[in-house]
Amino acid sequence: MISKNRITILRSLQQKKTRRELNLFTAEGTKTVLELLNSGLVAELVVAAPEWLQQNSAIVKKAQTTEEADAKDLERISSLSTAPD
């Protein structure tokens, strides 16, 4: 499961200043994440529900790190009004 510290860092990426300082960004939603992983960019971290990680295990291997999160944690991390599936 994802740590509270990691959740804090991911939430801070909602601010433009932090994204620039860390040279990181977030991508949310199945379609966006899969396109990102197929694009050739290196994903530093993929956070998702265990079921999603299992369903997309072949492509998720392209990420440097994967972490499981429950629905509550995904809602806390998400910048969207409704957390993606």
URZIFEN-V253638 format. One record per helix or strand of 2 or more residues. SS is the DSSP state (@ for helix, = for strand). FROM is the first residue (numbers start at 0). LEN is the number of residues. If there is no record, write none. Layout:
<<SS/FROM/LEN> <SS/FROM/LEN>>
//
This chain:
<<@/3/9> <@/15/7> <@/29/9> <=/45/3> <@/49/6> <@/56/4> <=/65/3> <@/70/7>>
//
